Amino acid sequence: KVKEGDGQVSLLSGIPGVGKSRLLHELISNIQDEPHLLLRYQCSPYHSQSAFFPIIEQIEQAAQLTALEADAEKIAKLQAYLPQSVNGSKEPLLLIAKLLSISTENSNELSELTAQQIKNRTISTLVDVLLAFSLQRPTLCIFEDAHWLDASTLELLELVISRIGHARVLLIISCRPEFRPTWLAHANITTHSLTRLSQTEVKAMIRDLLKGGSIPQQLVDQIIEKADGVPLYIEELTSSTLSAPL
């Protein structure tokens, strides 16, 4: 659907260790040979009050900005990173530079705007950048651990969702079950809730991890009980059992 210009949003929900990150890893691996752009945003429990934290981190990494560079070098890299259609006017570059705390010669051009106006225009510009990227290639946009999103980035996400209906964008948001955004009613949103594995699935996973080997049934039973159907725990407990001295 996305490749045909029918933008989609997928909310991937589940408790810690149930496999959200693994699914994202497998998806990314499976589309390596297809033309696409990957935009990956990692939310942090230590920055849930820091405005646009995952956005700033992603742009700095994608544009390869480093702390020791002069502002002029950062601006040049930022210009090279941003889509040409966005680079056509000064304001988008000024807004994103301000977001990244980069000084520019024309920064006073924003001085007449209020803080709220700057925030609103920055959000709109960031969405414009995403849409411009999607014109070049189908774009996979991933927000991981959205339960730690700051309020400003959450506001940005809401605008992204409202504007990608006819764009080549697949937006995937991974989160814990307690994250319940207000925009779930949009027609292009699907929700995938990952649940604990059944006992049969746990046994099958242990067999796969053993790779033809075996462990006493008593240890298998202990793994099943302690892991409580969570794949990450199954993997860790099985690995530790295999590496334990006889």
HURA-V567648 format. One record per residue. RES is the residue in three letters. PSI is psi in whole degrees, 0 to 359 (NA if undefined). BURIAL is I if it has 9 or more other C-alpha atoms within 8 Angstrom, else O. D_CENTER is the distance of its C-alpha to the mean C-alpha in Angstrom with 1 decimal. Layout:
# HURA-V567648
res->{RES | RES}
psi->{PSI | PSI}
burial->{BURIAL | BURIAL}
d_center->{D_CENTER | D_CENTER}
This chain:
# HURA-V567648
res->{LYS | VAL | LYS | GLU | GLY | ASP | GLY | GLN | VAL | SER | LEU | LEU | SER | GLY | ILE | PRO | GLY | VAL | GLY | LYS | SER | ARG | LEU | LEU | HIS | GLU | LEU | ILE | SER | ASN | ILE | GLN | ASP | GLU | PRO | HIS | LEU | LEU | LEU | ARG | TYR | GLN | CYS | SER | PRO | TYR | HIS | SER | GLN | SER | ALA | PHE | PHE | PRO | ILE | ILE | GLU | GLN | ILE | GLU | GLN | ALA | ALA | GLN | LEU | THR | ALA | LEU | GLU | ALA | ASP | ALA | GLU | LYS | ILE | ALA | LYS | LEU | GLN | ALA | TYR | LEU | PRO | GLN | SER | VAL | ASN | GLY | SER | LYS | GLU | PRO | LEU | LEU | LEU | ILE | ALA | LYS | LEU | LEU | SER | ILE | SER | THR | GLU | ASN | SER | ASN | GLU | LEU | SER | GLU | LEU | THR | ALA | GLN | GLN | ILE | LYS | ASN | ARG | THR | ILE | SER | THR | LEU | VAL | ASP | VAL | LEU | LEU | ALA | PHE | SER | LEU | GLN | ARG | PRO | THR | LEU | CYS | ILE | PHE | GLU | ASP | ALA | HIS | TRP | LEU | ASP | ALA | SER | THR | LEU | GLU | LEU | LEU | GLU | LEU | VAL | ILE | SER | ARG | ILE | GLY | HIS | ALA | ARG | VAL | LEU | LEU | ILE | ILE | SER | CYS | ARG | PRO | GLU | PHE | ARG | PRO | THR | TRP | LEU | ALA | HIS | ALA | ASN | ILE | THR | THR | HIS | SER | LEU | THR | ARG | LEU | SER | GLN | THR | GLU | VAL | LYS | ALA | MET | ILE | ARG | ASP | LEU | LEU | LYS | GLY | GLY | SER | ILE | PRO | GLN | GLN | LEU | VAL | ASP | GLN | ILE | ILE | GLU | LYS | ALA | ASP | GLY | VAL | PRO | LEU | TYR | ILE | GLU | GLU | LEU | THR | SER | SER | THR | LEU | SER | ALA | PRO | LEU}
psi->{317 | 317 | 337 | 4 | 20 | 86 | 140 | 151 | 132 | 123 | 116 | 106 | 143 | 161 | 163 | 136 | 359 | 349 | 15 | 310 | 324 | 319 | 318 | 319 | 316 | 321 | 311 | 319 | 322 | 344 | 14 | 324 | 358 | 140 | 124 | 167 | 133 | 123 | 113 | 126 | 125 | 116 | 154 | 139 | 340 | 353 | 27 | 348 | 5 | 115 | 128 | 26 | 307 | 331 | 312 | 314 | 316 | 315 | 318 | 319 | 315 | 322 | 357 | 46 | 141 | 154 | 331 | 351 | 151 | 155 | 324 | 322 | 320 | 319 | 318 | 317 | 321 | 318 | 321 | 329 | 319 | 146 | 148 | 322 | 332 | 328 | 355 | 338 | 161 | 321 | 314 | 316 | 319 | 318 | 316 | 324 | 318 | 320 | 323 | 8 | 40 | 127 | 141 | 158 | 331 | 17 | 336 | 347 | 342 | 358 | 335 | 351 | 146 | 166 | 321 | 320 | 319 | 317 | 312 | 316 | 327 | 315 | 314 | 319 | 318 | 324 | 320 | 320 | 314 | 314 | 324 | 320 | 319 | 339 | 331 | 314 | 152 | 136 | 125 | 115 | 116 | 127 | 114 | 139 | 53 | 345 | 347 | 14 | 140 | 161 | 323 | 318 | 326 | 321 | 319 | 316 | 319 | 319 | 321 | 311 | 323 | 344 | 354 | 11 | 328 | 32 | 158 | 65 | 128 | 112 | 119 | 128 | 114 | 143 | 168 | 161 | 334 | 347 | 110 | 83 | 163 | 349 | 21 | 346 | 352 | 143 | 332 | 16 | 130 | 145 | 130 | 114 | 115 | 130 | 169 | 151 | 149 | 167 | 322 | 318 | 323 | 314 | 318 | 321 | 319 | 318 | 318 | 319 | 330 | 340 | 50 | 347 | 187 | 155 | 158 | 146 | 327 | 319 | 323 | 314 | 322 | 319 | 314 | 317 | 314 | 325 | 334 | 36 | 8 | 116 | 317 | 318 | 323 | 314 | 314 | 316 | 320 | 317 | 316 | 327 | 319 | 326 | 352 | 142 | 143 | NA}
burial->{O | I | O | O | I | I | I | I | I | I | I | I | I | I | I | O | I | I | I | I | O | O | O | O | O | O | O | O | O | O | O | O | O | O | O | O | I | O | I | I | I | I | I | I | O | O | I | I | O | O | I | I | I | I | I | I | I | I | O | I | O | O | I | O | I | O | O | O | O | O | I | O | O | I | I | O | I | I | I | O | O | I | I | O | O | I | I | O | O | O | O | I | I | I | I | I | I | I | I | O | O | I | O | I | O | O | I | O | O | O | O | O | O | O | O | O | O | I | O | O | I | I | I | I | I | I | I | I | I | O | I | I | I | I | I | O | I | I | I | I | I | I | I | I | I | I | O | I | I | I | I | O | I | I | O | I | O | I | I | I | I | O | I | I | I | O | I | I | I | I | I | I | I | I | I | I | O | O | O | O | O | O | O | O | O | O | O | O | I | O | O | O | O | I | O | I | I | O | O | O | O | I | I | O | I | I | I | O | I | I | O | O | O | O | O | O | O | O | I | I | O | O | I | I | O | O | I | O | I | I | I | I | I | I | I | O | I | I | I | O | O | O | O | O | O | O}
d_center->{19.8 | 17.1 | 19.4 | 22.2 | 20.5 | 19.7 | 16.2 | 14.4 | 12.0 | 11.4 | 11.0 | 10.9 | 13.1 | 15.1 | 16.8 | 15.8 | 16.8 | 17.1 | 14.9 | 11.3 | 10.0 | 13.1 | 12.6 | 9.3 | 11.4 | 14.3 | 12.7 | 11.8 | 15.3 | 17.0 | 16.2 | 17.0 | 20.3 | 19.3 | 18.9 | 15.3 | 12.9 | 9.5 | 7.2 | 4.3 | 3.7 | 5.4 | 7.6 | 11.1 | 14.3 | 16.4 | 14.9 | 14.6 | 17.6 | 16.5 | 16.0 | 12.9 | 12.1 | 8.4 | 9.7 | 12.8 | 11.4 | 9.4 | 12.7 | 14.9 | 13.6 | 13.5 | 16.9 | 18.2 | 19.6 | 21.6 | 23.3 | 26.8 | 26.7 | 28.8 | 27.3 | 28.9 | 27.2 | 23.8 | 24.7 | 25.8 | 22.6 | 20.6 | 23.0 | 22.6 | 18.8 | 18.9 | 20.1 | 23.8 | 24.0 | 22.2 | 24.4 | 27.5 | 28.0 | 28.0 | 26.1 | 22.5 | 23.0 | 24.7 | 22.1 | 19.2 | 21.7 | 22.6 | 19.0 | 18.9 | 22.4 | 24.0 | 27.6 | 29.0 | 32.5 | 31.9 | 29.9 | 32.9 | 32.2 | 29.7 | 32.2 | 33.6 | 30.4 | 29.7 | 26.7 | 25.5 | 26.2 | 24.2 | 21.2 | 21.7 | 22.2 | 19.2 | 16.9 | 18.9 | 18.7 | 14.9 | 14.9 | 17.9 | 16.1 | 13.4 | 16.4 | 18.4 | 16.0 | 16.1 | 19.9 | 20.0 | 17.8 | 15.8 | 12.2 | 9.2 | 6.3 | 3.0 | 2.1 | 4.0 | 7.6 | 8.0 | 11.7 | 11.6 | 10.6 | 13.5 | 15.7 | 15.3 | 11.6 | 12.4 | 15.2 | 13.2 | 11.1 | 14.5 | 15.9 | 13.3 | 14.1 | 17.7 | 17.9 | 16.1 | 18.8 | 20.6 | 17.9 | 16.6 | 13.0 | 11.1 | 8.3 | 6.8 | 6.3 | 7.3 | 10.0 | 13.6 | 16.5 | 17.5 | 14.7 | 16.7 | 15.7 | 18.7 | 17.4 | 17.5 | 20.7 | 19.5 | 21.0 | 18.0 | 15.9 | 16.2 | 15.6 | 15.6 | 16.9 | 17.3 | 20.6 | 22.7 | 24.6 | 28.2 | 30.9 | 31.6 | 28.0 | 28.1 | 31.3 | 30.1 | 27.1 | 29.5 | 31.8 | 29.1 | 28.3 | 32.0 | 32.3 | 35.9 | 36.9 | 37.9 | 38.1 | 40.5 | 39.8 | 40.0 | 37.0 | 35.1 | 36.1 | 34.9 | 31.4 | 31.2 | 32.3 | 30.2 | 26.9 | 27.2 | 25.3 | 22.0 | 21.1 | 19.9 | 23.3 | 25.2 | 24.0 | 24.8 | 28.1 | 29.2 | 28.5 | 30.3 | 33.2 | 33.6 | 33.6 | 36.0 | 39.6 | 42.1}
